[in-house]
Each structure stands twice: as C-alpha cells, then as structure tokens.
Amino acid sequence: MDFNQEIVNQKRQFLIRANAGISLPIAGAIYWAALAVAGFYLKPGQWTLMAFCTSGLLFPLGLALQKPFKANLMVKNPLAGLIPYALFSMMLSWGIIIPASSIDKSLVPLCLAIGMSIHWPIIGWLYDSKACQLHALLRTIVVVACWYTLPGLRFTLLPLLVSVLYVLTVIGLTIEVTQARKQADKAPLWV
C-alpha cells in the first residue's frame, strides 16, 4: 500500500471511530442557539461577556454529549496529533476578537463566528469531510452577509444562523460516517 492510500485509510478510520466527533458540533449548535436567545435579553456588552465566558464550556459540553451521540473524541489515530494545532490556530483568533470588542461590540458576533471556525478546514482534512469544509465556507459567507445586511440582528439572527449551520453539518457528518462505514464493510481498511 502506498503512503497516500495509507493516509486515506487513516482518515476514514478516524472518521468512523470518532463518529466524526459529532458531539462537538452538537455542542456548538447549543452554544450558538443560547447566544441567539441571549441576544433578545442582554445588552451588547452583557452578551459579549456571556459569549466570552461560556465559550470555554464548548469542549466540556462536547465531552458530556459523547455517550448519547456515540462520539469518541479520544480516538487514537496517527492523524489526531493535528487536532491541538487546529485548536491552537482557532485560539489565536482571540487576539482579534478581544480588541475588536473594545472598539465596537457589534463586531464580536462576527469575529467569534469566524474566529471559532478557523479549525474546521483542518478537521475537515482529518476526516476527509466535505461537510466540515462546507461548514467553514458557508459560515464565513453567511455571517458576513448577515452582519452587513441586517445590522439590527447581529446578536440574535447571526448566532442563530451559526447554530443552524451546525445542525446541517451534523446531518452532513452523519451521512459521511454512514457512507464510510458501508465502504469499510465492503473492503475493510484496517485489521
């Protein structure tokens, strides 16, 4: 087996064994839905503080949701070593998000939505997932369009749209895992 085929096999194995880490995008959908609801009740400064403080709950929530959604975020796979680098790149976006919040609170939903999606293309590569790639691209396009065209809804509709994109991504990932399992059943890639 050549090196490229081995990488393809490892990606498919990772996708299947982790069940696409589906509990994390579900946690993301919950987080952004909560921010959308909070946008109706909180002032922009309060919303920003809540968004900042609760963002750290995403991973623990994803861990808590592993069992009910049959995900495994701790799969041992040679490619898993890229995940910390993907998350590190996402965390660097806080260097823009925090200063933007001191200039104009209405930038925060936009900066958070884009900054917290920077890791999606890397995760998409790891799983060989079109759903992850599409999520990153659509998320950027949708939130920028919403931010410019509907300025009065930046704290409500924008986070709601991100939540909806997460739900659609979960559906896409579920389809991809099902297809990968069928392919693996036909011709197992690992022993």
N, C-alpha and C positions, 0 to 999 in steps of 0.2 A: 504494500500500500504506500502511495506517495504522501509526502508531507501535507499537501493541500487537501487531499481526501481525509487525512487524519484530523485536520482542523475542522472540516465539515462534520465529521463523525462526532468530535468532541462537542461542537456547538449543539448538534441535535441531542446528544446525550444530556447535556447541561439543561437544555430547554425542557426535556421530558422529566428528568429527575427533580428539577426545581418546580415543575409545573408552571414554568415561566415566572416564578416568583410573584404569582398573581396577587398575593395578599398585599404587596406594596402598592400597586396601582389602585387596589380597592381602598387602602388607607388614604391614598392621595385623593380619591373621589370624595371620601368622607371629610377630609380636611378642607378641601375647596368648597364643598357644599356648606360646611359650617361657616366658612368665611363669607359665603354668599348670604346666608341668613344673618350673620352678624352685621353685614353691610346695611341692613334695614334698621338696625337698632343703635349702632355705635357711630360716633363721630369719626372722621378720618384718622385722627391721632390715636383714638382708642382702638380702632380697627387695626391700625399699623402695629401697635403694641401687642395686641392679641395675636396677630399673624406671626410676628417675630417670636413671641414666647411659645406658641403652640407648634411651630414648625419642627421643633425638636422632638415632638411626640410621634412624628410620622413613622420612623423606623420601629419604635416600640409597639405602635399600633399594628404595623405590618407583621411583626413577630407574633403578636397576640392573635392575629387573624390567620396565621399559617394553618393551624389544625382544621378549623371549619372549612377552609378553602383548599385544603390538601396541597399547600405550597411547602417548599422546603428551601429556606433562604440560606441554609448552611451546607449546601451540596459541595462535596469535594470534587473538584474538576480542575485540570491544569489551567483553564481559562479564567477561573474565578479570581485569580490574582489581579486581574484588571479592574475588578469592581472598586477597590479602595481608591484607585486613581480616577475612576469615573466620578466617584462621590467627592473626591478632593477638588476636582475641577468645578463641580457644582458649588462647593462651599466657597470657592474663590469669588463667586458672583456676589457674595455678601459685601465685598469691597466696593461694589457699585450700589447695591441696594440700600445700605445704611446711609451713605452720604446723600443719595437721592431722596431719602425720607426726610432729611433735614432741609432740603431745598423746596420740595413740593410733595406733600403726602399723596397726591393723586398719581404720582409715579410708582408708588410702592406696589399696587396690584400688578402693573405691567412688568416691573423689574422682577418681582417674585415669580410671576408666571413664567417668564422666560428664563430667569436665572436658575430656578429649581427644575428646569427641563434640560439643562445642558448635558446631563449624563445620559439622556435617552438614546442618542445615536450610538454611544459606546455599548450600552446594554443591548441595543438592537443588533449590533455586530456580534456580541457574545452569544446571543440566542439565534442569530441568523433570522431576525424577526422584522418583517415588513411593517407589522403593527407598531412596533416601537419607533421605527424610522418615521412612519407617517404621523405618529403622535407628536414627535418633536417638531416636525414641519408645520402641521396644521395648528398646533398650539401657538407657535410664534405668529403665524399669519392671522389667526382668529383673534388673539388678544391684542395685537397691534391695531387691527381693523376696529375692534370694539373700543379700544382706548381713544382712537381718533374720532370715530363717528358717533359714539354715544358717551360723551364725557360725564353725563349725569349718572351713568350706570357703572362706573369704574369699580365701585366697591360691592356691587350686587351681581349684575349680569356677567361681568368679566370672570369672577371666580366661579359662577355657575357654569359658564361655558367650559372652563378648565375641568370642572367636575364631570360634565357630560363627555368631554373628550377622554377622560379616564375610563368612564364606563364603556365607551366604544372601543377603547384599547383593550380592556379586559375581555370583551367579546372577541376581538381580533386575536388576542393571545390564546384564548381558549380554542379557537378554531385551529391556530397554528400547532398547538400542542396535540390536538386530536389527529391532525394530519401527520405530524412527526411520529406519533405512536403507531399509526397504521403503516407508515413506511418502515418503521423498526420491526414491526411484526412480520412484514414480508421478507425483510433481509436484515436480521439483527446486526447492529454496528459494533457491538461490544460483547464481550464474553463475561 
